[in-house]
Amino acid sequence: MRGTSSSTVRVWDAPVRIFHWLLALSFAGAWLTAESERWHLLHITLGYTAGGLVLFRLLWGGVGSRWARFTGFVRGPGAVWAYVSGLLRAQPVHFTGHNPAGGWAVLALLTGMAATVGLGWAIEFELLPSGLDEAHEAAASVVLGVVGVHVAGVLVGSWAHRENLVRAMFTGRKRGQPEDDIGSSRPWMAALLLALVLAGWAWQWHSAPPGAMAMGLVDLVSNQDDDHDDDDD
């Protein structure tokens, strides 16, 4: 919905906001630990977290608050082109929720993340032919590219609309009309989502093989032994 008011209203509910930042954290952590055997367990844990978050977002996109639902921001190619054209002409149309281009970015991120997690899971359980192992890395690279486009879009949108969209994903408030306000931010659902993520992390680490937990300590002791050997020489 388009808004012209200078006042702010509650747009992003608490579950959407905590989903957003947890997914960003999970993807960044999984990307940074992808090539490390020492941090493989953390990589797997964050990958599972990302998969669970994507599933939650798909469900919340159907039953969540007004601007969280896909029907509130997913629009056709014509609307996307009209929005982008307006940006290029320096006449951007303001949307209370995601703009049409941002809506497609959300879908691309969810799709790419689901593919990345699914391929990673298949590799972990050796369900893929050996020649397709690179597909997981390729999918993650595509997601990273979409993230880059998304961040650029947020910066451009913030400048074009004179509205801090990054801050909005923290506070949940954007410029809009009073009737656009979602009312409750559903903090109970955000708390439940966070509790489930923390419980998943605890279960993953508790059930991990002892060797996985001790790998970092073994590496540390090995390095110290090597240093002592060098000193003796």
GISULVEN-V953617 format. One record per pair of residues at least 12 apart in sequence whose C-alpha atoms are under 7 Angstrom apart, sorted by the first residue. I is the first residue (numbers start at 1). GAP is how many residues later the second one is. D is the distance in Angstrom with one decimal. If there is no record, write none. Layout:
# GISULVEN-V953617
I | GAP | D
I | GAP | D
This chain:
# GISULVEN-V953617
1 | 94 | 5.4
1 | 95 | 5.6
1 | 96 | 6.9
2 | 92 | 5.4
2 | 93 | 4.3
2 | 94 | 5.8
3 | 91 | 6.1
3 | 92 | 6.0
3 | 93 | 5.8
3 | 173 | 4.8
3 | 174 | 5.9
4 | 172 | 6.4
5 | 170 | 6.3
5 | 171 | 5.3
5 | 172 | 5.6
6 | 169 | 5.9
7 | 168 | 5.5
7 | 169 | 6.4
8 | 165 | 5.8
8 | 166 | 4.9
8 | 167 | 4.1
8 | 168 | 5.7
9 | 164 | 5.3
9 | 165 | 5.7
9 | 166 | 6.2
9 | 167 | 5.9
9 | 169 | 6.5
9 | 171 | 6.9
9 | 172 | 5.1
10 | 162 | 5.7
10 | 163 | 4.5
10 | 164 | 6.6
10 | 171 | 4.9
10 | 172 | 5.7
10 | 173 | 6.8
11 | 56 | 6.4
11 | 86 | 6.7
11 | 161 | 5.7
11 | 162 | 5.5
11 | 163 | 6.2
11 | 170 | 6.0
11 | 171 | 6.0
12 | 55 | 6.8
12 | 56 | 6.9
12 | 157 | 6.9
12 | 160 | 4.4
12 | 161 | 6.7
13 | 52 | 6.9
13 | 159 | 6.2
13 | 172 | 4.3
13 | 173 | 6.2
14 | 171 | 5.3
14 | 172 | 6.0
14 | 173 | 5.5
14 | 176 | 5.5
15 | 171 | 6.9
15 | 172 | 7.0
15 | 174 | 6.0
15 | 175 | 4.2
16 | 52 | 6.8
17 | 152 | 5.7
17 | 153 | 6.5
18 | 172 | 6.5
19 | 34 | 6.5
23 | 27 | 5.7
23 | 30 | 6.7
26 | 20 | 5.0
26 | 21 | 6.9
26 | 23 | 6.7
26 | 24 | 5.9
27 | 23 | 6.8
29 | 17 | 6.9
30 | 13 | 4.7
30 | 16 | 5.7
30 | 17 | 6.3
38 | 177 | 6.2
38 | 178 | 6.1
41 | 171 | 6.8
45 | 156 | 6.6
45 | 159 | 6.6
47 | 70 | 6.0
49 | 148 | 6.7
51 | 63 | 6.2
51 | 66 | 5.9
54 | 56 | 6.1
54 | 60 | 6.8
65 | 117 | 6.6
66 | 116 | 6.4
67 | 30 | 5.5
73 | 24 | 6.5
73 | 25 | 5.5
73 | 26 | 6.7
73 | 27 | 6.4
73 | 30 | 5.5
74 | 26 | 6.4
74 | 29 | 5.2
74 | 30 | 6.7
75 | 25 | 5.8
79 | 21 | 6.2
80 | 20 | 4.9
80 | 21 | 5.2
83 | 17 | 6.8
92 | 68 | 6.8
94 | 67 | 6.9
96 | 78 | 6.9
96 | 79 | 6.7
96 | 80 | 5.7
105 | 45 | 6.3
109 | 34 | 6.3
109 | 37 | 6.6
112 | 27 | 6.5
112 | 31 | 5.5
113 | 30 | 6.5
115 | 24 | 6.7
116 | 20 | 5.5
116 | 23 | 5.2
116 | 24 | 5.6
119 | 17 | 5.2
120 | 16 | 5.8
